[in-house]
Amino acid sequence: MIAELADPAVFALAAGSLGLMVGSFLNVVIHRLPIMMEREWAAQCAELKGETPPAFEALSLARPRSRCPLCGHPITVLENIPVISWLLLRGRCSGCAARISFRYPLVEALTGLLFAFAAWHFGFSAAGLGALVLIAALVALTAIDFDTQLLPDDITLPLLWLGLALNAFGVYTDLKSAVFGAMAGYLSLWAVYWGFRLITGKEGMGYGDFKLLAALGAWLGWQMVPLTILLSSFVGAVVGIALLVFARHGRNVPIPFGPYLAAAGAIALIWGKPLTHSYLGIVL
């Protein structure tokens, strides 16, 4: 089996299939993790006030089983096949016919495609397997930030430490570059945050953005931090202008920055070195 995975096409196919299943699990993470965080915060606030914590139904990423939020219909195995089940159900719950968001198959398909592409690019190697983990985390963070404008520490901090651990063995860069990358990632956005706050009196971004860029720096090295910031700013500007023009997005409505950092990180993971060399060649 290991020998077969050495074939780039076989590994890409296997990774794509795995990505579809991982995408299904990411939908659970995207939906439940913010709820779990809010409940934890509510319990902590009640404890600080000396009050009885509010009673909630037990909730984790594993339990209870997935079900329709409107009628409570439990999702069966046949209704949980990535992408295919949504198509067969025509995007509606089999219990109450409520519409199932298109985002569920979108996350599954996107994760599968990204897994397959990363596997093809890196091959069956530590870098290839690590890329799958990074991509899964970035997909989850993107959707959570779009929904809640939160980038959970439960994802960003383990991602940072895993990047440092992998680069202790030189998987993507050397350990020194990874450590400086984490520092540069965090401190660069921290400086922008405080500069913007001192000038305008407003908060331009959250601490989760600092931690996400620190994690990307730990994975890719300090050399990729400027490129990641540049790419995320460019993508964010394009999307922000599009929202203002076409979606009538209010100027005072905040736009999460995490998804653009995540997209830039994925681009830097795959094409970071050639893009950096091309940019330096143009500048110099």
CYANA upper distance limits for C-alpha pairs under 8 A (distance plus 0.5 A):
  1 MET  CA      5 LEU  CA      6.89
  2 ILE  CA      6 ALA  CA      7.11
  3 ALA  CA      7 ASP  CA      8.09
  4 GLU  CA     10 VAL  CA      7.23
  4 GLU  CA     11 PHE  CA      8.30
  5 LEU  CA     10 VAL  CA      6.10
  5 LEU  CA     11 PHE  CA      5.24
  5 LEU  CA    124 PHE  CA      6.79
  6 ALA  CA     10 VAL  CA      8.03
  6 ALA  CA     11 PHE  CA      7.23
  6 ALA  CA    123 GLY  CA      7.50
  6 ALA  CA    124 PHE  CA      6.04
  7 ASP  CA     11 PHE  CA      6.68
  7 ASP  CA    123 GLY  CA      8.25
  7 ASP  CA    124 PHE  CA      8.37
  8 PRO  CA     12 ALA  CA      6.47
  8 PRO  CA    119 ALA  CA      7.67
  8 PRO  CA    120 TRP  CA      5.87
  8 PRO  CA    123 GLY  CA      5.97
  8 PRO  CA    124 PHE  CA      7.65
  9 ALA  CA     13 LEU  CA      6.68
  9 ALA  CA    120 TRP  CA      7.18
 10 VAL  CA     14 ALA  CA      6.61
 11 PHE  CA     15 ALA  CA      6.41
 11 PHE  CA    116 ALA  CA      8.28
 11 PHE  CA    119 ALA  CA      6.67
 11 PHE  CA    120 TRP  CA      7.52
 11 PHE  CA    123 GLY  CA      7.45
 11 PHE  CA    124 PHE  CA      6.92
 12 ALA  CA     16 GLY  CA      6.45
 12 ALA  CA    115 PHE  CA      7.86
 12 ALA  CA    116 ALA  CA      4.88
 12 ALA  CA    117 PHE  CA      7.18
 12 ALA  CA    118 ALA  CA      8.21
 12 ALA  CA    119 ALA  CA      5.40
 12 ALA  CA    120 TRP  CA      5.61
 12 ALA  CA    123 GLY  CA      8.39
 13 LEU  CA     17 SER  CA      6.76
 13 LEU  CA    116 ALA  CA      6.71
 14 ALA  CA     18 LEU  CA      6.68
 14 ALA  CA    116 ALA  CA      8.15
 15 ALA  CA     19 GLY  CA      6.42
 15 ALA  CA    112 GLY  CA      7.77
 15 ALA  CA    115 PHE  CA      5.96
 15 ALA  CA    116 ALA  CA      5.71
 15 ALA  CA    119 ALA  CA      6.86
 16 GLY  CA     20 LEU  CA      6.94
 16 GLY  CA    111 THR  CA      8.29
 16 GLY  CA    112 GLY  CA      4.87
 16 GLY  CA    113 LEU  CA      6.43
 16 GLY  CA    114 LEU  CA      8.03
 16 GLY  CA    115 PHE  CA      5.75
 16 GLY  CA    116 ALA  CA      4.78
 16 GLY  CA    117 PHE  CA      8.50
 17 SER  CA     21 MET  CA      7.33
 17 SER  CA    112 GLY  CA      6.80
 18 LEU  CA     22 VAL  CA      6.60
 18 LEU  CA    112 GLY  CA      7.42
 18 LEU  CA    115 PHE  CA      8.31
 19 GLY  CA     23 GLY  CA      6.31
 19 GLY  CA    108 GLU  CA      7.60
 19 GLY  CA    109 ALA  CA      8.39
 19 GLY  CA    111 THR  CA      5.64
 19 GLY  CA    112 GLY  CA      4.35
 19 GLY  CA    113 LEU  CA      7.85
 19 GLY  CA    114 LEU  CA      8.21
 19 GLY  CA    115 PHE  CA      6.03
 19 GLY  CA    116 ALA  CA      8.08
 20 LEU  CA     24 SER  CA      6.95
 20 LEU  CA     82 PRO  CA      6.36
 20 LEU  CA     83 VAL  CA      8.41
 20 LEU  CA    108 GLU  CA      5.39
 20 LEU  CA    109 ALA  CA      6.56
 20 LEU  CA    111 THR  CA      6.70
 20 LEU  CA    112 GLY  CA      5.08
 21 MET  CA     25 PHE  CA      7.08
 21 MET  CA     82 PRO  CA      6.85
 21 MET  CA    108 GLU  CA      7.61
 21 MET  CA    112 GLY  CA      8.47
 22 VAL  CA     26 LEU  CA      6.60
 22 VAL  CA    108 GLU  CA      7.84
 22 VAL  CA    111 THR  CA      7.81
 22 VAL  CA    112 GLY  CA      8.49
 22 VAL  CA    136 ALA  CA      7.97
 23 GLY  CA     27 ASN  CA      6.85
 23 GLY  CA     82 PRO  CA      8.27
 23 GLY  CA    107 VAL  CA      6.18
 23 GLY  CA    108 GLU  CA      4.51
 23 GLY  CA    109 ALA  CA      7.81
 23 GLY  CA    110 LEU  CA      8.28
 23 GLY  CA    111 THR  CA      5.92
 23 GLY  CA    112 GLY  CA      7.55
 23 GLY  CA    136 ALA  CA      8.12
 24 SER  CA     28 VAL  CA      7.51
 24 SER  CA     80 ASN  CA      8.42
 24 SER  CA     82 PRO  CA      6.62
 24 SER  CA    104 TYR  CA      7.94
 24 SER  CA    107 VAL  CA      8.02
 24 SER  CA    108 GLU  CA      6.08
 25 PHE  CA     29 VAL  CA      7.00
 26 LEU  CA     30 ILE  CA      6.46
 26 LEU  CA    107 VAL  CA      8.18
 26 LEU  CA    136 ALA  CA      8.04
 26 LEU  CA    139 VAL  CA      8.37
 26 LEU  CA    140 ALA  CA      6.47
 27 ASN  CA     31 HIS  CA      6.71
 27 ASN  CA    104 TYR  CA      6.83
 27 ASN  CA    107 VAL  CA      7.53
 27 ASN  CA    108 GLU  CA      8.41
 27 ASN  CA    140 ALA  CA      8.26
 28 VAL  CA     32 ARG  CA      6.36
 28 VAL  CA     33 LEU  CA      8.43
 28 VAL  CA     61 LEU  CA      7.12
 28 VAL  CA     66 SER  CA      8.39
 29 VAL  CA     33 LEU  CA      5.82
 29 VAL  CA     61 LEU  CA      6.87
 29 VAL  CA    140 ALA  CA      7.55
 30 ILE  CA     34 PRO  CA      7.75
 30 ILE  CA    140 ALA  CA      6.36
 30 ILE  CA    141 LEU  CA      8.32
 30 ILE  CA    143 ALA  CA      6.95
 30 ILE  CA    144 ILE  CA      5.95
 31 HIS  CA     35 ILE  CA      7.77
 31 HIS  CA    144 ILE  CA      8.28
 32 ARG  CA     36 MET  CA      6.63
 32 ARG  CA     59 LEU  CA      8.35
 32 ARG  CA     60 SER  CA      7.79
 32 ARG  CA     61 LEU  CA      7.11
 33 LEU  CA     37 MET  CA      6.67
 33 LEU  CA     60 SER  CA      8.43
 33 LEU  CA     61 LEU  CA      7.82
 34 PRO  CA     38 GLU  CA      6.65
 34 PRO  CA    144 ILE  CA      7.95
 34 PRO  CA    148 THR  CA      8.07
 34 PRO  CA    150 LEU  CA      8.45
 34 PRO  CA    152 PRO  CA      8.37
 35 ILE  CA     39 ARG  CA      6.70
 36 MET  CA     40 GLU  CA      6.70
 36 MET  CA     59 LEU  CA      7.47
 36 MET  CA     60 SER  CA      7.73
 37 MET  CA     41 TRP  CA      6.72
 38 GLU  CA     42 ALA  CA      6.63
 39 ARG  CA     43 ALA  CA      6.68
 39 ARG  CA     56 PHE  CA      8.26
 40 GLU  CA     44 GLN  CA      6.71
 41 TRP  CA     45 CYS  CA      6.60
 42 ALA  CA     46 ALA  CA      6.68
 42 ALA  CA     53 PRO  CA      7.71
 42 ALA  CA     54 PRO  CA      7.83
 43 ALA  CA     47 GLU  CA      6.66
 43 ALA  CA     53 PRO  CA      5.33
 43 ALA  CA     54 PRO  CA      7.04
 44 GLN  CA     48 LEU  CA      6.73
 44 GLN  CA     53 PRO  CA      8.23
 45 CYS  CA     49 LYS  CA      6.79
 46 ALA  CA     50 GLY  CA      6.62
 46 ALA  CA     51 GLU  CA      5.37
 46 ALA  CA     52 THR  CA      6.64
 46 ALA  CA     53 PRO  CA      5.71
 46 ALA  CA     54 PRO  CA      8.20
 47 GLU  CA     51 GLU  CA      6.25
 47 GLU  CA     52 THR  CA      7.41
 47 GLU  CA     53 PRO  CA      7.05
 58 ALA  CA     63 ARG  CA      8.16
 58 ALA  CA     64 PRO  CA      8.17
 59 LEU  CA     63 ARG  CA      6.38
 59 LEU  CA     64 PRO  CA      6.95
 60 SER  CA     64 PRO  CA      7.74
 65 ARG  CA     74 PRO  CA      7.24
 65 ARG  CA     75 ILE  CA      7.89
 66 SER  CA     74 PRO  CA      6.55
 66 SER  CA     75 ILE  CA      6.11
 67 ARG  CA     72 GLY  CA      5.94
 67 ARG  CA     73 HIS  CA      5.78
 67 ARG  CA     74 PRO  CA      4.62
 67 ARG  CA     75 ILE  CA      5.59
 68 CYS  CA     72 GLY  CA      5.27
 68 CYS  CA     73 HIS  CA      5.66
 68 CYS  CA     74 PRO  CA      7.00
 68 CYS  CA     75 ILE  CA      7.72
 68 CYS  CA     93 CYS  CA      7.51
 70 LEU  CA     96 CYS  CA      8.44
 70 LEU  CA     98 ALA  CA      8.11
 71 CYS  CA     95 GLY  CA      7.55
 71 CYS  CA     96 CYS  CA      6.84
 73 HIS  CA     95 GLY  CA      6.29
 75 ILE  CA     79 GLU  CA      6.38
 75 ILE  CA     80 ASN  CA      7.02
 76 THR  CA     80 ASN  CA      6.82
 77 VAL  CA     81 ILE  CA      7.48
 78 LEU  CA     85 SER  CA      7.41
 79 GLU  CA     85 SER  CA      5.60
 79 GLU  CA     86 TRP  CA      8.02
 79 GLU  CA     89 LEU  CA      8.39
 80 ASN  CA     85 SER  CA      6.52
 81 ILE  CA     85 SER  CA      5.62
 81 ILE  CA     86 TRP  CA      8.48
 82 PRO  CA     86 TRP  CA      8.03
 82 PRO  CA    105 PRO  CA      7.15
 82 PRO  CA    108 GLU  CA      6.70
 82 PRO  CA    109 ALA  CA      8.38
 83 VAL  CA     87 LEU  CA      6.91
 83 VAL  CA    104 TYR  CA      8.33
 83 VAL  CA    105 PRO  CA      5.19
 83 VAL  CA    106 LEU  CA      8.34
 83 VAL  CA    108 GLU  CA      7.09
 83 VAL  CA    109 ALA  CA      7.32
 84 ILE  CA     88 LEU  CA      6.66
 85 SER  CA     89 LEU  CA      6.49
 86 TRP  CA     90 ARG  CA      6.42
 86 TRP  CA     91 GLY  CA      5.59
 86 TRP  CA     92 ARG  CA      8.01
 86 TRP  CA    100 ILE  CA      8.32
 86 TRP  CA    105 PRO  CA      7.20
 87 LEU  CA     91 GLY  CA      6.73
 89 LEU  CA     93 CYS  CA      7.52
 89 LEU  CA     94 SER  CA      7.42
 91 GLY  CA     99 ARG  CA      6.34
 91 GLY  CA    100 ILE  CA      5.51
 91 GLY  CA    101 SER  CA      7.60
 91 GLY  CA    102 PHE  CA      7.66
 92 ARG  CA     97 ALA  CA      5.49
 92 ARG  CA     98 ALA  CA      5.82
 92 ARG  CA     99 ARG  CA      4.91
 92 ARG  CA    100 ILE  CA      5.58
 93 CYS  CA     97 ALA  CA      5.03
 93 CYS  CA     98 ALA  CA      5.73
 93 CYS  CA     99 ARG  CA      6.93
 93 CYS  CA    100 ILE  CA      6.97
100 ILE  CA    104 TYR  CA      8.27
102 PHE  CA    106 LEU  CA      6.77
103 ARG  CA    107 VAL  CA      6.45
104 TYR  CA    108 GLU  CA      6.96
105 PRO  CA    109 ALA  CA      6.43
106 LEU  CA    110 LEU  CA      6.36
107 VAL  CA    111 THR  CA      6.47
107 VAL  CA    139 VAL  CA      8.08
108 GLU  CA    112 GLY  CA      6.68
109 ALA  CA    113 LEU  CA      6.64
110 LEU  CA    114 LEU  CA      6.57
111 THR  CA    115 PHE  CA      6.47
111 THR  CA    135 ILE  CA      8.10
111 THR  CA    136 ALA  CA      7.34
111 THR  CA    139 VAL  CA      7.69
112 GLY  CA    116 ALA  CA      6.66
113 LEU  CA    117 PHE  CA      6.66
114 LEU  CA    118 ALA  CA      6.53
114 LEU  CA    135 ILE  CA      7.74
115 PHE  CA    119 ALA  CA      6.54
115 PHE  CA    132 LEU  CA      6.25
115 PHE  CA    135 ILE  CA      7.86
116 ALA  CA    120 TRP  CA      6.66
117 PHE  CA    121 HIS  CA      6.60
118 ALA  CA    122 PHE  CA      6.54
118 ALA  CA    123 GLY  CA      8.37
118 ALA  CA    128 GLY  CA      7.00
118 ALA  CA    131 ALA  CA      7.03
118 ALA  CA    132 LEU  CA      7.51
118 ALA  CA    270 ILE  CA      7.94
119 ALA  CA    123 GLY  CA      5.68
119 ALA  CA    124 PHE  CA      7.26
119 ALA  CA    128 GLY  CA      5.98
119 ALA  CA    129 LEU  CA      8.09
119 ALA  CA    131 ALA  CA      8.46
119 ALA  CA    132 LEU  CA      8.21
121 HIS  CA    128 GLY  CA      8.21
121 HIS  CA    270 ILE  CA      8.00
122 PHE  CA    127 ALA  CA      6.81
122 PHE  CA    128 GLY  CA      5.26
123 GLY  CA    128 GLY  CA      6.20
124 PHE  CA    128 GLY  CA      6.23
124 PHE  CA    129 LEU  CA      7.55
125 SER  CA    129 LEU  CA      6.72
126 ALA  CA    130 GLY  CA      6.40
126 ALA  CA    171 VAL  CA      7.12
127 ALA  CA    131 ALA  CA      6.49
127 ALA  CA    171 VAL  CA      6.26
127 ALA  CA    172 TYR  CA      7.16
128 GLY  CA    132 LEU  CA      7.13
129 LEU  CA    133 VAL  CA      7.33
130 GLY  CA    134 LEU  CA      6.85
131 ALA  CA    135 ILE  CA      6.53
131 ALA  CA    269 LEU  CA      8.32
132 LEU  CA    136 ALA  CA      6.67
133 VAL  CA    137 ALA  CA      6.83
134 LEU  CA    138 LEU  CA      6.68
134 LEU  CA    159 LEU  CA      7.90
135 ILE  CA    139 VAL  CA      6.64
135 ILE  CA    266 ALA  CA      7.43
136 ALA  CA    140 ALA  CA      6.86
137 ALA  CA    141 LEU  CA      6.62
137 ALA  CA    155 ILE  CA      7.29
137 ALA  CA    159 LEU  CA      8.19
138 LEU  CA    142 THR  CA      6.49
138 LEU  CA    262 ALA  CA      5.90
138 LEU  CA    263 ALA  CA      8.30
138 LEU  CA    266 ALA  CA      8.36
139 VAL  CA    143 ALA  CA      6.97
139 VAL  CA    262 ALA  CA      8.14
140 ALA  CA    144 ILE  CA      6.66
141 LEU  CA    145 ASP  CA      6.44
141 LEU  CA    151 LEU  CA      6.49
141 LEU  CA    152 PRO  CA      8.12
141 LEU  CA    155 ILE  CA      8.17
141 LEU  CA    258 GLY  CA      7.78
141 LEU  CA    259 PRO  CA      7.69
141 LEU  CA    262 ALA  CA      8.12
142 THR  CA    146 PHE  CA      6.75
142 THR  CA    258 GLY  CA      6.76
142 THR  CA    259 PRO  CA      4.88
142 THR  CA    262 ALA  CA      7.05
143 ALA  CA    147 ASP  CA      6.76
143 ALA  CA    259 PRO  CA      8.01
144 ILE  CA    148 THR  CA      6.41
144 ILE  CA    149 GLN  CA      7.48
144 ILE  CA    150 LEU  CA      6.94
144 ILE  CA    151 LEU  CA      7.39
145 ASP  CA    149 GLN  CA      4.66
145 ASP  CA    150 LEU  CA      5.38
145 ASP  CA    151 LEU  CA      6.34
145 ASP  CA    256 PRO  CA      6.75
145 ASP  CA    258 GLY  CA      6.74
145 ASP  CA    259 PRO  CA      7.29
146 PHE  CA    256 PRO  CA      6.78
146 PHE  CA    259 PRO  CA      7.70
149 GLN  CA    256 PRO  CA      6.19
150 LEU  CA    208 GLY  CA      7.40
151 LEU  CA    155 ILE  CA      8.19
151 LEU  CA    156 THR  CA      7.63
151 LEU  CA    208 GLY  CA      5.49
151 LEU  CA    209 ASP  CA      7.65
151 LEU  CA    212 LEU  CA      8.24
151 LEU  CA    258 GLY  CA      7.73
152 PRO  CA    156 THR  CA      6.88
152 PRO  CA    208 GLY  CA      7.52
153 ASP  CA    157 LEU  CA      5.85
153 ASP  CA    158 PRO  CA      8.36
153 ASP  CA    208 GLY  CA      7.82
154 ASP  CA    158 PRO  CA      7.26
155 ILE  CA    159 LEU  CA      6.60
156 THR  CA    160 LEU  CA      6.74
156 THR  CA    208 GLY  CA      8.20
156 THR  CA    211 LYS  CA      6.69
156 THR  CA    212 LEU  CA      6.11
156 THR  CA    215 ALA  CA      7.04
157 LEU  CA    161 TRP  CA      6.94
157 LEU  CA    211 LYS  CA      7.55
157 LEU  CA    215 ALA  CA      7.70
158 PRO  CA    162 LEU  CA      6.48
159 LEU  CA    163 GLY  CA      6.69
159 LEU  CA    215 ALA  CA      6.38
160 LEU  CA    164 LEU  CA      7.00
160 LEU  CA    182 ALA  CA      8.03
160 LEU  CA    211 LYS  CA      8.40
160 LEU  CA    212 LEU  CA      8.37
160 LEU  CA    214 ALA  CA      7.23
160 LEU  CA    215 ALA  CA      4.41
160 LEU  CA    216 LEU  CA      7.71
160 LEU  CA    218 ALA  CA      6.38
160 LEU  CA    219 TRP  CA      7.81
161 TRP  CA    165 ALA  CA      6.61
161 TRP  CA    215 ALA  CA      8.10
161 TRP  CA    218 ALA  CA      8.20
162 LEU  CA    166 LEU  CA      6.61
162 LEU  CA    219 TRP  CA      8.44
163 GLY  CA    167 ASN  CA      6.69
163 GLY  CA    178 ALA  CA      8.07
163 GLY  CA    215 ALA  CA      7.32
163 GLY  CA    216 LEU  CA      8.28
163 GLY  CA    218 ALA  CA      5.57
163 GLY  CA    219 TRP  CA      4.76
163 GLY  CA    220 LEU  CA      8.46
164 LEU  CA    168 ALA  CA      6.63
164 LEU  CA    175 LEU  CA      7.22
164 LEU  CA    178 ALA  CA      6.60
164 LEU  CA    179 VAL  CA      7.40
164 LEU  CA    218 ALA  CA      5.93
164 LEU  CA    219 TRP  CA      7.06
165 ALA  CA    169 PHE  CA      7.83
166 LEU  CA    170 GLY  CA      7.18
166 LEU  CA    171 VAL  CA      6.18
166 LEU  CA    172 TYR  CA      8.11
166 LEU  CA    219 TRP  CA      8.24
167 ASN  CA    171 VAL  CA      5.63
167 ASN  CA    172 TYR  CA      6.54
167 ASN  CA    173 THR  CA      6.30
167 ASN  CA    174 ASP  CA      6.16
167 ASN  CA    175 LEU  CA      5.59
167 ASN  CA    178 ALA  CA      7.12
167 ASN  CA    218 ALA  CA      8.41
167 ASN  CA    219 TRP  CA      7.56
168 ALA  CA    174 ASP  CA      7.31
168 ALA  CA    175 LEU  CA      5.50
169 PHE  CA    174 ASP  CA      8.04
169 PHE  CA    175 LEU  CA      8.09
170 GLY  CA    174 ASP  CA      5.33
170 GLY  CA    175 LEU  CA      7.12
172 TYR  CA    219 TRP  CA      7.23
172 TYR  CA    220 LEU  CA      6.61
172 TYR  CA    221 GLY  CA      8.39
173 THR  CA    177 SER  CA      7.04
173 THR  CA    178 ALA  CA      7.16
173 THR  CA    219 TRP  CA      8.17
173 THR  CA    220 LEU  CA      6.89
173 THR  CA    221 GLY  CA      6.58
174 ASP  CA    178 ALA  CA      6.85
174 ASP  CA    221 GLY  CA      8.17
175 LEU  CA    179 VAL  CA      6.66
176 LYS  CA    180 PHE  CA      6.73
177 SER  CA    181 GLY  CA      6.28
177 SER  CA    218 ALA  CA      8.32
177 SER  CA    221 GLY  CA      5.20
177 SER  CA    222 TRP  CA      6.08
177 SER  CA    223 GLN  CA      8.08
178 ALA  CA    182 ALA  CA      6.72
178 ALA  CA    217 GLY  CA      6.67
178 ALA  CA    218 ALA  CA      4.80
178 ALA  CA    219 TRP  CA      6.77
178 ALA  CA    220 LEU  CA      7.10
178 ALA  CA    221 GLY  CA      4.81
178 ALA  CA    222 TRP  CA      6.92
179 VAL  CA    183 MET  CA      6.88
179 VAL  CA    217 GLY  CA      8.30
179 VAL  CA    218 ALA  CA      6.46
179 VAL  CA    221 GLY  CA      7.94
179 VAL  CA    222 TRP  CA      8.45
180 PHE  CA    184 ALA  CA      6.38
180 PHE  CA    217 GLY  CA      8.10
180 PHE  CA    218 ALA  CA      8.15
180 PHE  CA    221 GLY  CA      7.50
180 PHE  CA    222 TRP  CA      6.15
181 GLY  CA    185 GLY  CA      6.36
181 GLY  CA    214 ALA  CA      7.21
181 GLY  CA    216 LEU  CA      8.21
181 GLY  CA    217 GLY  CA      4.43
181 GLY  CA    218 ALA  CA      5.75
181 GLY  CA    219 TRP  CA      8.44
181 GLY  CA    220 LEU  CA      7.78
181 GLY  CA    221 GLY  CA      5.05
181 GLY  CA    222 TRP  CA      4.01
181 GLY  CA    223 GLN  CA      7.75
181 GLY  CA    224 MET  CA      8.33
181 GLY  CA    225 VAL  CA      7.19
182 ALA  CA    186 TYR  CA      6.75
182 ALA  CA    213 LEU  CA      7.89
182 ALA  CA    214 ALA  CA      4.55
182 ALA  CA    215 ALA  CA      6.50
182 ALA  CA    216 LEU  CA      7.72
182 ALA  CA    217 GLY  CA      5.07
182 ALA  CA    218 ALA  CA      5.12
182 ALA  CA    221 GLY  CA      8.05
182 ALA  CA    222 TRP  CA      7.74
183 MET  CA    187 LEU  CA      6.50
183 MET  CA    214 ALA  CA      6.84
183 MET  CA    217 GLY  CA      8.17
184 ALA  CA    188 SER  CA      6.21
184 ALA  CA    214 ALA  CA      7.50
184 ALA  CA    217 GLY  CA      7.68
184 ALA  CA    222 TRP  CA      6.92
184 ALA  CA    225 VAL  CA      7.62
185 GLY  CA    189 LEU  CA      7.26
185 GLY  CA    210 PHE  CA      7.15
185 GLY  CA    211 LYS  CA      8.22
185 GLY  CA    213 LEU  CA      5.27
185 GLY  CA    214 ALA  CA      4.68
185 GLY  CA    215 ALA  CA      8.10
185 GLY  CA    216 LEU  CA      7.92
185 GLY  CA    217 GLY  CA      6.08
185 GLY  CA    222 TRP  CA      8.05
185 GLY  CA    225 VAL  CA      6.60
186 TYR  CA    190 TRP  CA      6.59
186 TYR  CA    210 PHE  CA      5.05
186 TYR  CA    211 LYS  CA      6.44
186 TYR  CA    212 LEU  CA      8.48
186 TYR  CA    213 LEU  CA      6.62
186 TYR  CA    214 ALA  CA      5.20
187 LEU  CA    191 ALA  CA      6.45
187 LEU  CA    210 PHE  CA      7.82
188 SER  CA    192 VAL  CA      6.94
188 SER  CA    210 PHE  CA      8.45
189 LEU  CA    193 TYR  CA      6.46
189 LEU  CA    209 ASP  CA      7.99
189 LEU  CA    210 PHE  CA      6.09
189 LEU  CA    213 LEU  CA      8.48
190 TRP  CA    194 TRP  CA      6.82
190 TRP  CA    207 TYR  CA      8.26
190 TRP  CA    210 PHE  CA      6.79
191 ALA  CA    195 GLY  CA      6.48
192 VAL  CA    196 PHE  CA      6.49
193 TYR  CA    197 ARG  CA      6.60
193 TYR  CA    203 GLU  CA      7.19
193 TYR  CA    204 GLY  CA      6.47
193 TYR  CA    205 MET  CA      6.87
194 TRP  CA    198 LEU  CA      6.48
194 TRP  CA    203 GLU  CA      8.50
195 GLY  CA    199 ILE  CA      6.75
196 PHE  CA    200 THR  CA      6.40
196 PHE  CA    201 GLY  CA      7.89
196 PHE  CA    202 LYS  CA      7.55
196 PHE  CA    203 GLU  CA      7.55
196 PHE  CA    204 GLY  CA      6.93
197 ARG  CA    201 GLY  CA      5.12
197 ARG  CA    202 LYS  CA      5.39
197 ARG  CA    203 GLU  CA      5.92
197 ARG  CA    204 GLY  CA      7.49
198 LEU  CA    202 LYS  CA      8.35
205 MET  CA    209 ASP  CA      7.37
205 MET  CA    256 PRO  CA      8.33
205 MET  CA    257 PHE  CA      7.68
206 GLY  CA    210 PHE  CA      7.83
207 TYR  CA    211 LYS  CA      7.00
208 GLY  CA    212 LEU  CA      6.62
208 GLY  CA    258 GLY  CA      8.37
209 ASP  CA    213 LEU  CA      6.74
209 ASP  CA    257 PHE  CA      7.53
209 ASP  CA    258 GLY  CA      6.33
209 ASP  CA    261 LEU  CA      8.32
210 PHE  CA    214 ALA  CA      6.61
211 LYS  CA    215 ALA  CA      6.63
212 LEU  CA    216 LEU  CA      6.80
212 LEU  CA    258 GLY  CA      8.02
212 LEU  CA    261 LEU  CA      8.12
212 LEU  CA    262 ALA  CA      8.48
213 LEU  CA    217 GLY  CA      6.56
213 LEU  CA    225 VAL  CA      8.12
213 LEU  CA    261 LEU  CA      7.53
214 ALA  CA    218 ALA  CA      6.67
215 ALA  CA    219 TRP  CA      6.87
216 LEU  CA    220 LEU  CA      6.49
216 LEU  CA    221 GLY  CA      8.27
216 LEU  CA    225 VAL  CA      8.19
216 LEU  CA    265 GLY  CA      6.82
217 GLY  CA    221 GLY  CA      5.41
217 GLY  CA    222 TRP  CA      6.08
217 GLY  CA    224 MET  CA      7.39
217 GLY  CA    225 VAL  CA      6.39
218 ALA  CA    222 TRP  CA      8.22
220 LEU  CA    224 MET  CA      6.55
220 LEU  CA    225 VAL  CA      8.45
220 LEU  CA    268 ALA  CA      8.33
220 LEU  CA    269 LEU  CA      7.36
221 GLY  CA    225 VAL  CA      7.68
222 TRP  CA    226 PRO  CA      8.39
223 GLN  CA    227 LEU  CA      8.37
224 MET  CA    228 THR  CA      6.57
224 MET  CA    268 ALA  CA      7.26
224 MET  CA    272 GLY  CA      7.09
224 MET  CA    273 LYS  CA      8.42
224 MET  CA    276 THR  CA      8.19
225 VAL  CA    229 ILE  CA      6.72
226 PRO  CA    230 LEU  CA      6.61
227 LEU  CA    231 LEU  CA      6.52
227 LEU  CA    268 ALA  CA      7.80
227 LEU  CA    272 GLY  CA      7.98
227 LEU  CA    276 THR  CA      7.43
228 THR  CA    232 SER  CA      6.48
228 THR  CA    261 LEU  CA      7.39
228 THR  CA    264 ALA  CA      5.70
228 THR  CA    265 GLY  CA      6.41
228 THR  CA    268 ALA  CA      6.97
229 ILE  CA    233 SER  CA      6.51
229 ILE  CA    261 LEU  CA      7.71
229 ILE  CA    264 ALA  CA      8.05
230 LEU  CA    234 PHE  CA      6.69
231 LEU  CA    235 VAL  CA      6.63
231 LEU  CA    260 TYR  CA      8.47
231 LEU  CA    261 LEU  CA      8.45
231 LEU  CA    264 ALA  CA      5.89
232 SER  CA    236 GLY  CA      6.33
232 SER  CA    257 PHE  CA      8.45
232 SER  CA    260 TYR  CA      5.22
232 SER  CA    261 LEU  CA      5.50
232 SER  CA    262 ALA  CA      8.44
232 SER  CA    263 ALA  CA      7.56
232 SER  CA    264 ALA  CA      5.64
233 SER  CA    237 ALA  CA      6.47
233 SER  CA    260 TYR  CA      7.84
234 PHE  CA    238 VAL  CA      6.78
235 VAL  CA    239 VAL  CA      6.64
235 VAL  CA    260 TYR  CA      6.69
236 GLY  CA    240 GLY  CA      6.28
236 GLY  CA    257 PHE  CA      7.52
236 GLY  CA    260 TYR  CA      6.25
237 ALA  CA    241 ILE  CA      6.55
238 VAL  CA    242 ALA  CA      6.71
239 VAL  CA    243 LEU  CA      6.63
240 GLY  CA    244 LEU  CA      6.78
240 GLY  CA    255 ILE  CA      7.86
241 ILE  CA    245 VAL  CA      6.62
242 ALA  CA    246 PHE  CA      6.16
242 ALA  CA    247 ALA  CA      7.69
243 LEU  CA    247 ALA  CA      5.26
243 LEU  CA    248 ARG  CA      6.75
243 LEU  CA    249 HIS  CA      5.78
244 LEU  CA    248 ARG  CA      5.42
244 LEU  CA    249 HIS  CA      5.13
244 LEU  CA    250 GLY  CA      7.19
244 LEU  CA    251 ARG  CA      7.67
245 VAL  CA    249 HIS  CA      8.06
249 HIS  CA    253 VAL  CA      7.53
257 PHE  CA    261 LEU  CA      6.96
258 GLY  CA    262 ALA  CA      6.58
259 PRO  CA    263 ALA  CA      6.64
260 TYR  CA    264 ALA  CA      6.52
261 LEU  CA    265 GLY  CA      6.47
262 ALA  CA    266 ALA  CA      6.76
263 ALA  CA    267 ILE  CA      6.82
264 ALA  CA    268 ALA  CA      6.56
265 GLY  CA    269 LEU  CA      6.52
266 ALA  CA    270 ILE  CA      7.03
267 ILE  CA    271 TRP  CA      6.22
267 ILE  CA    272 GLY  CA      7.04
268 ALA  CA    272 GLY  CA      4.26
268 ALA  CA    273 LYS  CA      7.96
271 TRP  CA    275 LEU  CA      6.57
272 GLY  CA    276 THR  CA      6.50
273 LYS  CA    277 HIS  CA      6.63
274 PRO  CA    278 SER  CA      6.52
275 LEU  CA    279 TYR  CA      6.56
276 THR  CA    280 LEU  CA      6.60
277 HIS  CA    281 GLY  CA      6.50
278 SER  CA    282 ILE  CA      6.78
279 TYR  CA    283 VAL  CA      6.70
280 LEU  CA    284 LEU  CA      6.31
